[in-house]
């Protein structure tokens, strides 16, 4: 579609910057971190300052929280991107931090994408953090246990951020139309159904929501209404450059995983190539394949997990460009393997039951009895050792009393067909189909 001249002022700063919260009271989401009795609120209330790493998906508030902490604690904040900054930039901030310390002023070093810092860069930072020259606040979308060196990680508190819920994103939209210098004027409106579509398309990412809303607002015609057609155009017209921390990064890994899950090795290799050509870290892809091997293949082909794990180790040892060959082998194998999510569903259902009913007592016959006192208390009494029986099996209730339930329901695909038949023979009362 072709829009008439926009009602939206294109010369303002980006919408995400215009409505960025500056206090915890304005911040939306991450209640487990910012509620009055939670860690960040306590930190700010008592003017405490210690090194943090914010780990979570994009658009969940990592940079915003770092700035709020610095502002509240009246600290001198310096922001670096691990992608574009080197040791020289780091040393400049450390020198500034040393001068600030002599004057009694705290210095916060915020490093975006800290998982992209090399080992030498992290080593250069370690000494400054140890001596209190700077307080580190890192932001990462990757598991810091894999990406941050142990000495530095041990000096930081890792705080996990979560995708924003639909209600959180509703609050973000409300804030935009109430406070933004442009959208609060009432010249542009959005209906409830278009709001819902925008929230769904944002996938819990406030930055993606705000960027899409801003682009949609720039496309409205003279009636000032963001329609579903305009929203669709805004979602489709965003530049698809491969940004390893942005929306396209997550959309592409999603397409890759769904292609493997969907048993299409050709599409999977295509998306693999998109990521590798875009400079994606091969270890990131390899880790996702390990998860998929259990979540989506499981016991339909138990060899899948072994191959995925071996692939990760090989990728880590070899590096690019040859790692592409290894990733291709693992990807095509897993995509071609029979699929089952039965193990994934089993543990989810079991964990849900435990959360609902609480942690039960362990029956005496299943308890450990390493001491005489425990044996006297009947720990392990009447335990029937399966290997003393034919087929190394005995029909005993291993659940807490009254808790017996079927969680694992193997499919009829691949090796799970054999497992299914064996469980029907062993536990016919649970596996009747």
Secondary structure as GFF3:
##gff-version 3
##sequence-region A 1 433
A	DSSP	alpha_helix	15	18	.	.	.	ID=ss1
A	DSSP	three_ten_helix	24	26	.	.	.	ID=ss2
A	DSSP	alpha_helix	31	34	.	.	.	ID=ss3
A	DSSP	alpha_helix	39	45	.	.	.	ID=ss4
A	DSSP	beta_strand	52	55	.	.	.	ID=ss5
A	DSSP	alpha_helix	62	72	.	.	.	ID=ss6
A	DSSP	beta_strand	76	81	.	.	.	ID=ss7
A	DSSP	alpha_helix	87	102	.	.	.	ID=ss8
A	DSSP	beta_strand	107	112	.	.	.	ID=ss9
A	DSSP	three_ten_helix	114	116	.	.	.	ID=ss10
A	DSSP	alpha_helix	119	130	.	.	.	ID=ss11
A	DSSP	beta_strand	135	140	.	.	.	ID=ss12
A	DSSP	alpha_helix	144	147	.	.	.	ID=ss13
A	DSSP	alpha_helix	150	153	.	.	.	ID=ss14
A	DSSP	beta_strand	157	160	.	.	.	ID=ss15
A	DSSP	alpha_helix	166	179	.	.	.	ID=ss16
A	DSSP	three_ten_helix	183	185	.	.	.	ID=ss17
A	DSSP	beta_strand	189	190	.	.	.	ID=ss18
A	DSSP	alpha_helix	192	202	.	.	.	ID=ss19
A	DSSP	alpha_helix	206	218	.	.	.	ID=ss20
A	DSSP	beta_strand	225	226	.	.	.	ID=ss21
A	DSSP	alpha_helix	228	236	.	.	.	ID=ss22
A	DSSP	alpha_helix	247	261	.	.	.	ID=ss23
A	DSSP	alpha_helix	265	277	.	.	.	ID=ss24
A	DSSP	alpha_helix	282	292	.	.	.	ID=ss25
A	DSSP	pi_helix	293	297	.	.	.	ID=ss26
A	DSSP	three_ten_helix	298	301	.	.	.	ID=ss27
A	DSSP	alpha_helix	303	318	.	.	.	ID=ss28
A	DSSP	alpha_helix	323	336	.	.	.	ID=ss29
A	DSSP	alpha_helix	342	357	.	.	.	ID=ss30
A	DSSP	three_ten_helix	364	366	.	.	.	ID=ss31
A	DSSP	alpha_helix	372	376	.	.	.	ID=ss32
A	DSSP	three_ten_helix	386	388	.	.	.	ID=ss33
A	DSSP	three_ten_helix	390	392	.	.	.	ID=ss34
A	DSSP	alpha_helix	416	426	.	.	.	ID=ss35
###
